[in-house]
Amino acid sequence: MGYEENSTVQTLLDAEDEASQIVARARKNKTQRLKEARDEAEKEIAEYRAQKERDFQAEKARTLGSTDSEKKQLQMDADIQLNEVDGLYNKNKDRVADLLVYYVTEVNTALRK
């Protein structure tokens, strides 16, 4: 019985060593998979961030471009309106001056009833 017990113990020890090796490989594989997953996630995050930055820069350029064109359009509109006002002033200044002189110098001497 001594040999059988020794053989059984040795078989158990061998099985324990094999189980330990399996567990060690599983841990190593798990660690490797976690590292790969982390690397993949960092890569996806970097790509996502780069895409959002490109989108932001494109929107910024579009917005600033439209702002500049809007400023130019507003300036042109203001210049047109200013020219219209100047034209009306030049057209009516003599008439207004004459009316002012007339009303200042005209004295109504009639009595009201």
DOBA-668144 format. One record per residue (C-alpha): x, y, z; residue in three letters. Coordinates in Angstrom, 2 decimals. Layout:
BEGIN
ATOM    east   north      up rest
ATOM       X       Y       Z  ALA
...
//
This chain:
BEGIN
ATOM    east   north      up rest
ATOM    0.00    0.00    0.00  MET
ATOM    2.93    2.32    0.51  GLY
ATOM    3.73    2.49   -3.14  TYR
ATOM    0.12    3.14   -4.10  GLU
ATOM   -0.24    5.90   -1.53  GLU
ATOM    3.01    7.42   -2.69  ASN
ATOM    1.84    7.18   -6.29  SER
ATOM   -1.52    8.70   -5.41  THR
ATOM    0.16   11.53   -3.48  VAL
ATOM    2.51   12.10   -6.39  GLN
ATOM   -0.48   12.16   -8.78  THR
ATOM   -2.20   14.69   -6.53  LEU
ATOM    0.96   16.81   -6.38  LEU
ATOM    1.30   16.63  -10.16  ASP
ATOM   -2.37   17.60  -10.54  ALA
ATOM   -1.85   20.49   -8.13  GLU
ATOM    1.20   21.69  -10.10  ASP
ATOM   -0.76   21.42  -13.33  GLU
ATOM   -3.67   23.33  -11.80  ALA
ATOM   -1.28   26.01  -10.56  SER
ATOM    0.20   26.32  -14.04  GLN
ATOM   -3.29   26.55  -15.55  ILE
ATOM   -4.25   29.26  -13.06  VAL
ATOM   -0.99   31.12  -13.72  ALA
ATOM   -1.57   30.96  -17.50  ARG
ATOM   -5.17   32.12  -17.02  ALA
ATOM   -4.00   35.08  -14.92  ARG
ATOM   -1.33   35.91  -17.48  LYS
ATOM   -3.86   35.68  -20.31  ASN
ATOM   -6.34   37.82  -18.36  LYS
ATOM   -3.67   40.44  -17.69  THR
ATOM   -2.71   40.41  -21.37  GLN
ATOM   -6.36   40.76  -22.48  ARG
ATOM   -6.87   43.65  -20.04  LEU
ATOM   -3.75   45.38  -21.37  LYS
ATOM   -4.94   44.90  -24.97  GLU
ATOM   -8.41   46.18  -24.08  ALA
ATOM   -6.91   49.23  -22.36  ARG
ATOM   -4.65   49.92  -25.35  ASP
ATOM   -7.59   49.54  -27.74  GLU
ATOM   -9.75   51.86  -25.61  ALA
ATOM   -7.00   54.49  -25.49  GLU
ATOM   -6.65   54.25  -29.26  LYS
ATOM  -10.42   54.68  -29.75  GLU
ATOM  -10.46   57.61  -27.33  ILE
ATOM   -7.59   59.29  -29.21  ALA
ATOM   -9.38   58.79  -32.55  GLU
ATOM  -12.66   60.11  -31.10  TYR
ATOM  -10.92   63.13  -29.59  ARG
ATOM   -9.12   63.86  -32.88  ALA
ATOM  -12.40   63.62  -34.81  GLN
ATOM  -14.18   65.96  -32.38  LYS
ATOM  -11.27   68.42  -32.58  GLU
ATOM  -11.48   68.39  -36.40  ARG
ATOM  -15.25   68.93  -36.20  ASP
ATOM  -14.75   71.79  -33.76  PHE
ATOM  -12.11   73.46  -35.92  GLN
ATOM  -14.32   73.13  -39.01  ALA
ATOM  -17.31   74.62  -37.18  GLU
ATOM  -15.13   77.37  -35.76  LYS
ATOM  -13.81   78.24  -39.21  ALA
ATOM  -17.32   78.19  -40.66  ARG
ATOM  -18.69   80.36  -37.86  THR
ATOM  -15.86   82.88  -37.97  LEU
ATOM  -16.09   83.04  -41.75  GLY
ATOM  -19.79   83.79  -41.58  SER
ATOM  -19.16   86.36  -38.84  THR
ATOM  -16.70   88.20  -41.06  ASP
ATOM  -19.09   88.16  -44.00  SER
ATOM  -21.92   89.30  -41.73  GLU
ATOM  -19.77   92.19  -40.51  LYS
ATOM  -19.01   93.18  -44.08  LYS
ATOM  -22.69   92.99  -45.01  GLN
ATOM  -23.69   95.09  -41.99  LEU
ATOM  -21.03   97.66  -42.85  GLN
ATOM  -22.27   97.83  -46.44  MET
ATOM  -25.88   98.25  -45.25  ASP
ATOM  -24.83  101.00  -42.84  ALA
ATOM  -22.90  102.78  -45.61  ASP
ATOM  -25.94  102.64  -47.92  ILE
ATOM  -28.22  104.05  -45.23  GLN
ATOM  -25.70  106.75  -44.37  LEU
ATOM  -25.50  107.77  -48.03  ASN
ATOM  -29.32  107.92  -48.20  GLU
ATOM  -29.44  110.16  -45.11  VAL
ATOM  -26.70  112.39  -46.53  ASP
ATOM  -28.60  112.63  -49.81  GLY
ATOM  -31.84  113.60  -48.05  LEU
ATOM  -29.97  116.15  -45.92  TYR
ATOM  -28.34  117.75  -48.96  ASN
ATOM  -31.65  117.75  -50.82  LYS
ATOM  -33.67  119.39  -48.01  ASN
ATOM  -31.17  121.56  -46.08  LYS
ATOM  -31.91  124.77  -47.99  ASP
ATOM  -35.68  124.30  -47.67  ARG
ATOM  -35.41  123.60  -43.93  VAL
ATOM  -33.18  126.63  -43.41  ALA
ATOM  -35.63  128.81  -45.29  ASP
ATOM  -38.56  127.52  -43.21  LEU
ATOM  -36.67  128.16  -39.98  LEU
ATOM  -35.85  131.71  -41.03  VAL
ATOM  -39.45  132.30  -42.09  TYR
ATOM  -40.96  131.08  -38.81  TYR
ATOM  -38.43  132.94  -36.69  VAL
ATOM  -38.87  136.23  -38.52  THR
ATOM  -42.61  136.05  -39.23  GLU
ATOM  -44.60  137.70  -36.52  VAL
ATOM  -48.32  137.22  -36.43  ASN
ATOM  -49.88  140.46  -35.25  THR
ATOM  -53.47  139.33  -35.56  ALA
ATOM  -55.50  138.91  -32.42  LEU
ATOM  -57.13  135.66  -31.74  ARG
ATOM  -60.78  135.56  -31.05  LYS
//
